[in-house]
Amino acid sequence: MKPASIAAQALGWLDEETRGIAPPIHTATTYIRDPDNQYRSGRIYSRDQNPTYDQAEAVLTALEGGHGSLLFASGMAAATAVFQAFAPGDHVIAPKVMYWSLRNWLMNFATHWGLVVEFIDMSSPDALRSAIQPGKTKLVWIETPANPLWTITDLAVSCEIAHAAGAVVAVDSTIGTPVLTQPLALGADIVMHSATKYLNGHSDVIAGSLTARVDSPLWVRIRSIRAQLGGVMGPFEAWLLTRGMRTLFPRVRAACVSAQAIAEHFSHHALVEEVLYPGLPGFVGHDIAKKQMQGGFGGMMSIRVRAPKGGAISGEAAAIAVAANTQLWKRATSLGGVESLIEHRASIEGVGTPAPGDLLRMSVGVEDTGDLIDDLEAALLRAQG
């Protein structure tokens, strides 16, 4: 089956008990031992062995072309499990532009138990070559497109550099999704998703996932970390995630088409300083994105709002005013849902953010494209006073 069919039918699994096409939700927390005290069913305790995980993990593995997948209670739980699998003194490299919560965790927590964390411009292969330390660098963490500037990293080149130095490559592909990007096929070892976002797609589940290209001692450690630390999903959330992934392809494709049209519309707008979107030919990284993203450039974009003439207010104040005046675009954190969201990102991220003060991050949903453009046009005008 093509990936879109795999997702739509969730691999075509049926409930063997009822022949239902939707999976049941298993709420049992423990399982009966055999009379000789063995567990031939393969399940001991539901913390990390709940049957409701099986289908979602199998679908993810098939979509990513990997060895296996693991569900977690959140994207942060999934991401931090990778870093926790390394030892004190290990050198890890991460991008300067990345999901702010993970960046803060790396700066404020990962260093406490001895990880040596270095942040670089991951879009530059030369920067990676300069930072990597053969034999000491154990992990290169990549996010592409990178939130909230949508920086593009060449995955194939980066994986080649990292592997030559003996490092593992993990990719946060939350924005790319399996619809657009196949990091494992480009050389990555692990793919992470904040499944809260596009994989679920309905803003009603907190979830995370990891998929490994091959089985390895590292993957065994990560699996053990999930089991021992308990950062696992509930069965109802796993069921909702499976349901959400069945519409992944049409949702992402619709968001891509709409985001491209919106980006093009505002790219030379009198009230917009700059549009940040990988699908625009003038965007730095466009050619790399075109090479490694198939079928679109994602549903995420940012605009930088131009300060009104006369200097009455700054670009930052104008951007906040634009978000305050939208009607269809909802002012909320998160992304990847069917509804379109807008957010003044610098206010959220605070000190150290790479987001300029005049930047608005936008998650394009599946509403009518014309309605989204009209709403943003009206908000830009109202923000001018």
PASEMI-241437 format. One record per residue (C-alpha): residue number from 1; x, y, z. Coordinates in Angstrom, 2 decimals, padded with zeros to 5 digits, m for minus. Layout:
REM residues N
NUM  X  Y  Z
...
This chain:
REM residues 385
1  000.00  000.00  000.00
2  001.01  003.59  m000.58
3  001.59  005.60  002.62
4  m001.71  007.48  002.26
5  m003.59  004.17  002.20
6  m001.61  002.84  005.15
7  m002.65  005.85  007.19
8  m006.27  005.97  006.01
9  m006.91  002.34  006.91
10  m004.46  002.24  009.84
11  m002.82  m000.76  008.12
12  m006.24  m002.33  007.65
13  m006.21  m003.95  011.08
14  m009.51  m005.38  012.32
15  m010.62  m006.24  015.82
16  m010.33  m010.01  015.74
17  m012.98  m010.43  018.43
18  m015.75  m008.42  016.73
19  m014.37  m007.85  013.20
20  m014.82  m004.13  013.82
21  m012.78  m001.77  011.67
22  m012.10  000.56  014.63
23  m009.83  m000.80  017.37
24  m011.09  m001.32  020.93
25  m009.69  000.59  023.89
26  m007.92  m001.67  026.37
27  m008.03  m000.28  029.90
28  m006.68  m003.29  031.82
29  m003.56  m002.45  033.81
30  m002.31  m006.01  034.37
31  m002.47  m009.46  032.78
32  m002.94  m013.01  034.05
33  000.10  m015.26  034.33
34  000.08  m018.78  032.92
35  m000.27  m021.61  035.47
36  003.51  m022.14  035.39
37  004.02  m018.41  036.21
38  005.03  m017.42  032.66
39  003.60  m014.65  030.46
40  003.21  m016.32  027.08
41  000.75  m013.60  026.02
42  003.76  m011.28  025.79
43  002.28  m008.71  028.18
44  003.14  m008.27  031.82
45  001.99  m004.80  032.82
46  000.13  m002.13  030.91
47  002.41  000.80  031.68
48  004.39  000.14  028.51
49  002.59  m002.87  027.04
50  m000.98  m001.70  026.50
51  m002.51  m003.31  023.38
52  m004.03  000.03  022.36
53  m000.49  001.23  021.55
54  000.11  m001.52  019.02
55  m001.79  m000.17  016.04
56  m000.60  003.44  016.34
57  003.01  002.30  016.73
58  002.71  m000.07  013.76
59  001.23  002.67  011.56
60  004.02  005.07  012.49
61  006.67  002.44  011.82
62  005.19  001.75  008.40
63  004.91  005.45  007.49
64  008.48  006.20  008.57
65  009.95  003.00  007.12
66  011.58  002.05  010.42
67  012.26  m000.91  012.68
68  009.87  000.06  015.45
69  008.07  002.91  017.18
70  007.27  003.93  020.74
71  004.45  006.14  021.97
72  005.04  008.58  024.82
73  002.84  010.79  026.98
74  004.04  013.92  025.14
75  006.51  015.15  022.58
76  008.74  016.33  025.41
77  008.69  012.87  027.01
78  009.71  011.34  023.68
79  012.47  013.86  022.98
80  013.99  013.82  026.46
81  014.04  010.01  026.48
82  016.57  010.14  023.64
83  018.91  012.46  025.55
84  018.45  010.49  028.77
85  019.80  007.42  027.00
86  023.27  008.98  026.89
87  025.85  009.19  029.67
88  027.39  012.05  031.66
89  030.22  013.60  029.69
90  028.70  012.78  026.31
91  028.74  015.67  023.86
92  025.45  016.38  022.09
93  024.74  018.98  019.42
94  021.41  020.74  018.95
95  020.21  023.61  016.75
96  020.00  027.20  017.94
97  016.57  027.41  016.30
98  014.37  024.66  017.71
99  011.29  023.99  019.81
100  011.76  026.36  022.75
101  010.66  023.97  025.51
102  013.20  021.33  024.51
103  015.88  023.99  024.12
104  015.18  025.21  027.65
105  015.21  021.66  028.99
106  018.59  021.06  027.39
107  020.01  024.26  028.90
108  018.49  023.91  032.36
109  018.16  020.18  033.02
110  020.24  018.02  030.68
111  023.43  019.74  031.75
112  022.74  018.92  035.42
113  023.56  015.25  034.94
114  026.59  015.93  032.82
115  025.55  016.10  029.19
116  027.69  018.59  027.30
117  025.23  020.46  025.10
118  026.32  022.66  022.23
119  023.93  024.76  020.15
120  024.87  025.59  016.56
121  023.43  026.89  013.32
122  022.27  023.48  012.14
123  021.42  024.83  008.69
124  025.18  025.18  008.07
125  027.06  021.94  007.31
126  030.29  023.80  008.03
127  029.06  024.70  011.52
128  028.28  021.05  012.16
129  031.69  019.95  010.90
130  033.36  022.46  013.21
131  031.32  021.50  016.27
132  031.39  017.73  016.00
133  034.02  015.89  018.04
134  034.79  012.39  016.71
135  034.51  009.84  019.48
136  032.98  012.31  021.93
137  029.93  013.64  020.13
138  027.26  010.99  020.64
139  024.12  012.67  019.33
140  023.22  015.28  016.73
141  019.66  016.54  017.21
142  018.06  018.14  014.15
143  014.75  019.92  013.74
144  013.68  020.72  010.20
145  011.78  022.87  009.37
146  012.80  024.46  012.69
147  010.28  026.31  014.82
148  009.60  029.29  014.59
149  011.83  030.55  011.74
150  011.33  027.37  009.65
151  015.07  026.96  009.15
152  015.93  024.07  006.83
153  018.70  021.54  007.53
154  020.06  019.25  004.83
155  019.39  015.87  006.40
156  021.45  013.72  004.05
157  024.55  015.89  004.40
158  024.16  016.26  008.18
159  023.72  012.52  008.67
160  026.84  011.83  006.63
161  028.87  014.24  008.77
162  027.52  012.87  012.03
163  027.93  009.22  011.15
164  031.50  009.76  009.99
165  032.24  010.99  013.52
166  030.42  008.08  015.16
167  027.39  010.10  016.28
168  023.72  009.16  016.20
169  021.25  011.47  014.41
170  017.77  012.11  015.77
171  015.34  014.31  013.84
172  012.35  016.20  015.16
173  010.10  015.87  012.11
174  006.96  017.24  013.73
175  006.55  019.91  011.05
176  007.66  017.76  008.13
177  005.44  014.80  009.10
178  005.73  011.43  007.34
179  003.64  012.94  004.56
180  006.43  015.29  003.44
181  009.75  014.05  004.81
182  011.36  010.65  005.35
183  014.31  011.30  007.69
184  015.20  007.62  008.09
185  015.54  007.19  004.34
186  017.87  010.21  004.33
187  020.15  008.62  006.93
188  018.68  009.54  010.33
189  018.69  006.96  013.11
190  015.65  008.13  015.07
191  012.61  010.25  014.17
192  010.68  012.11  016.84
193  007.20  013.61  016.59
194  005.22  015.75  018.91
195  002.19  013.67  017.97
196  000.00  016.27  019.66
197  000.37  018.24  016.45
198  m000.12  016.91  012.91
199  m000.23  013.19  013.68
200  m003.32  013.61  015.84
201  m004.45  016.80  014.16
202  m007.48  017.70  016.26
203  m006.02  019.54  019.27
204  m007.41  017.00  021.72
205  m004.47  014.70  022.54
206  m001.05  015.26  024.13
207  001.28  012.64  022.66
208  004.79  011.94  021.43
209  006.52  009.25  019.42
210  009.91  007.90  018.44
211  010.70  005.65  015.48
212  014.04  003.89  015.06
213  015.62  002.98  011.74
214  017.16  m000.24  013.14
215  017.26  m002.10  016.44
216  020.29  m001.13  018.50
217  021.55  m000.93  022.09
218  020.48  002.72  022.09
219  016.94  001.79  021.09
220  016.87  m000.85  023.85
221  017.88  001.83  026.39
222  015.21  004.22  025.14
223  012.59  001.50  025.40
224  013.73  000.80  028.95
225  013.60  004.51  029.85
226  009.98  004.67  028.72
227  009.11  001.62  030.80
228  011.04  002.65  033.91
229  010.29  006.37  034.00
230  006.67  005.88  033.02
231  006.25  008.64  030.44
232  003.54  006.68  028.64
233  000.17  007.44  027.09
234  m003.22  006.44  028.39
235  m005.18  003.97  026.25
236  m007.85  006.49  025.28
237  m005.20  008.93  024.04
238  m003.54  006.16  022.03
239  m006.91  005.33  020.48
240  m007.51  008.98  019.57
241  m004.04  009.18  018.02
242  m004.77  006.19  015.79
243  m008.02  007.83  014.73
244  m006.26  011.12  014.01
245  m003.56  009.53  011.86
246  m006.17  008.09  009.53
247  m006.76  011.60  008.12
248  m003.10  012.68  008.27
249  m002.49  012.81  004.53
250  m005.52  014.86  003.42
251  m005.09  017.24  006.37
252  m001.39  017.89  005.73
253  m001.85  018.19  001.98
254  m004.68  020.70  002.42
255  m002.60  022.74  004.89
256  000.35  022.77  002.48
257  m001.72  024.10  m000.40
258  m003.29  026.78  001.75
259  m000.02  027.81  003.42
260  001.68  028.17  000.05
261  m001.10  030.43  m001.22
262  m001.11  032.54  001.95
263  002.68  032.90  001.91
264  002.68  033.98  m001.71
265  m000.16  036.46  m001.11
266  001.61  038.24  001.74
267  005.19  037.92  000.48
268  005.09  041.40  m001.10
269  002.42  042.93  001.11
270  002.76  046.59  002.08
271  002.10  045.84  005.76
272  004.36  042.78  006.00
273  008.11  043.05  006.44
274  008.87  039.43  005.59
275  007.23  036.05  005.13
276  009.12  033.02  006.41
277  008.00  029.90  004.55
278  010.15  027.19  002.92
279  007.89  027.10  m000.13
280  008.89  030.59  m001.24
281  011.72  030.54  m003.83
282  013.50  033.40  m002.08
283  013.52  031.66  001.30
284  016.95  030.57  002.52
285  016.88  026.79  002.39
286  014.16  026.58  m000.24
287  016.25  024.43  m002.59
288  017.11  021.97  000.18
289  013.49  021.84  001.31
290  012.42  021.19  m002.28
291  014.87  018.28  m002.40
292  013.87  016.58  000.86
293  010.21  017.55  001.29
294  007.94  015.77  m001.16
295  004.50  017.12  m002.03
296  004.59  020.43  m000.18
297  006.43  022.59  002.32
298  004.25  022.19  005.38
299  001.47  024.11  007.05
300  003.66  026.34  009.24
301  004.76  029.85  008.36
302  005.64  033.12  010.07
303  005.16  036.73  009.09
304  007.04  039.76  010.34
305  004.68  042.71  010.67
306  005.86  046.09  009.42
307  005.71  048.97  011.88
308  003.18  051.65  010.83
309  004.56  054.70  009.07
310  005.24  057.55  011.40
311  006.62  055.37  014.17
312  003.53  055.51  016.37
313  004.09  051.92  017.46
314  006.86  049.36  016.92
315  006.74  046.29  014.71
316  006.35  044.20  017.86
317  003.35  046.20  019.03
318  001.88  046.00  015.53
319  002.33  042.22  015.45
320  000.58  041.81  018.81
321  m002.22  044.05  017.54
322  m002.62  041.93  014.41
323  m003.03  038.76  016.47
324  m005.52  040.56  018.70
325  m007.63  041.56  015.70
326  m007.95  038.24  013.89
327  m011.32  036.54  013.99
328  m010.84  033.26  012.11
329  m007.21  032.73  013.15
330  m007.30  031.73  016.82
331  m004.74  033.14  019.27
332  m003.37  029.99  020.85
333  m000.20  027.99  021.37
334  000.31  024.73  019.45
335  000.05  023.83  015.81
336  m000.96  021.14  013.34
337  m004.68  021.07  014.07
338  m007.55  021.51  011.65
339  m008.08  025.06  012.96
340  m005.67  027.87  012.07
341  m003.71  029.39  014.95
342  m001.68  032.59  015.28
343  000.73  033.55  018.04
344  003.22  036.25  018.97
345  006.08  033.86  019.55
346  008.65  036.12  021.24
347  006.22  036.78  024.11
348  005.91  033.04  024.70
349  009.57  032.12  024.45
350  010.99  035.05  026.39
351  014.69  035.74  026.89
352  016.91  034.00  024.35
353  014.23  033.49  021.72
354  015.41  033.55  018.11
355  012.03  035.02  017.12
356  012.09  038.74  016.26
357  009.61  040.84  018.20
358  007.61  041.58  015.07
359  007.08  037.89  014.22
360  003.78  036.04  014.26
361  003.86  032.25  014.04
362  000.98  030.80  012.04
363  m000.33  027.26  011.86
364  m002.49  026.95  008.75
365  m005.49  024.68  009.17
366  m008.00  023.36  006.67
367  m010.40  026.30  006.50
368  m011.10  028.05  003.22
369  m007.89  029.72  002.06
370  m009.65  032.89  000.95
371  m011.29  033.28  004.34
372  m007.90  033.00  006.08
373  m006.36  035.59  003.76
374  m009.27  038.00  004.20
375  m009.16  037.67  007.98
376  m005.43  038.39  008.12
377  m005.79  041.30  005.68
378  m008.45  042.86  007.90
379  m006.36  042.34  011.05
380  m003.32  043.97  009.44
381  m005.40  046.99  008.51
382  m007.02  047.28  011.96
383  m003.61  047.06  013.63
384  m002.51  050.18  011.77
385  m004.96  052.17  013.87
